[in-house]
C-alpha cells in the first residue's frame, strides 16, 4: 500500500463563536477559495471551550499555502490565530475507502 503524506490539522479557537466561523467561511468563498486546493475534509464543532476545527489535507505544504489566504481573513474578523497541531495521518475512513496511510 502506498503511504501518502496526508496530515490532520487541529485548531482550538477559545474565543471564536459560530457566527464568526460562518463569517470567515463566507469571506473565504467571496475571495474565491471556497474549495481550498488540498483540503479533503473539514469539520468544526462548538463547545463551552470555543471552536474546535479538524481538517485533513493532502499535504502539509498545501495546508501552509492556504494559510496565506486564511491568516488575513482571520485578522479582518478579529480572530487571534491559533497554533495548529499537525499530525501525519495514519488511518482514514470516509465511507468510500479505508486504509492505513
C-alpha positions in Angstrom: 0.0 0.0 0.0 1.3 3.4 -0.9 1.9 5.7 2.1 0.6 9.2 1.4 1.7 12.5 3.1 -1.7 13.5 4.3 -1.9 15.4 7.5 -4.6 16.0 10.1 -4.6 19.6 11.4 -6.4 20.6 14.6 -7.2 24.1 15.7 -8.7 25.3 19.0 -10.2 28.8 19.0 -11.4 29.5 22.5 -12.8 32.9 21.6 -14.5 32.0 18.3 -18.2 31.9 18.0 -20.3 30.0 15.4 -21.3 33.4 13.9 -17.6 34.4 13.5 -16.8 31.0 12.0 -19.7 31.3 9.5 -18.5 34.9 8.5 -14.9 33.6 8.0 -16.1 30.9 5.6 -18.3 33.4 3.8 -15.2 35.7 3.4 -13.2 32.7 2.1 -15.8 31.9 -0.5 -16.1 35.5 -1.6 -12.4 35.6 -2.2 -12.7 32.6 -4.5 -11.3 30.0 -2.1 -14.4 28.1 -1.1 -12.8 24.8 -2.1 -9.2 25.1 -1.0 -6.7 23.1 -3.0 -5.7 20.1 -1.0 -8.4 20.3 1.7 -10.1 16.9 1.8 -12.1 17.1 5.0 -13.2 20.0 7.2 -15.1 19.7 10.5 -15.9 22.3 13.1 -17.7 22.0 16.4 -18.5 24.5 19.1 -18.4 23.8 22.8 -18.1 25.7 26.1 -14.4 25.9 25.3 -14.9 27.6 21.9 -14.5 26.3 18.4 -12.5 23.2 17.5 -11.6 22.6 13.9 -10.2 19.4 12.4 -9.0 19.2 8.8 -7.4 16.6 6.6 -5.1 18.0 4.0 -3.3 16.2 1.1 0.0 17.6 2.5 1.4 20.0 5.0 2.6 22.1 2.1 -1.0 22.6 0.8 -2.2 23.5 4.3 0.6 26.0 4.7 -0.2 27.6 1.3 -3.8 28.0 2.3 -2.6 29.8 5.4 -1.6 32.7 3.2 -5.2 33.1 2.3 -6.7 32.3 5.8 -4.5 34.5 8.0 -5.6 37.9 6.6 -9.2 36.8 6.8 -8.9 35.8 10.4 -7.3 39.2 11.2 -10.1 41.0 9.4 -12.6 39.2 11.6 -10.7 39.9 14.8 -9.6 36.3 15.4 -6.3 35.6 17.0 -4.6 32.8 15.0 -4.5 29.5 16.9 -1.3 27.4 16.7 -2.3 24.3 14.7 -1.5 20.8 15.8 -0.3 19.0 12.7 0.0 15.2 12.7 0.7 12.7 9.9 -2.4 10.8 9.1 -2.2 7.1 9.9 -5.8 6.0 9.0 -8.7 7.4 7.1 -12.3 6.2 6.7 -14.7 8.3 4.6 -17.4 5.8 3.8 -16.0 5.0 0.4 -12.5 3.8 1.0 -10.5 2.8 4.0 -6.8 2.3 4.6 -3.8 2.8 6.7 -1.8 5.7 5.1 
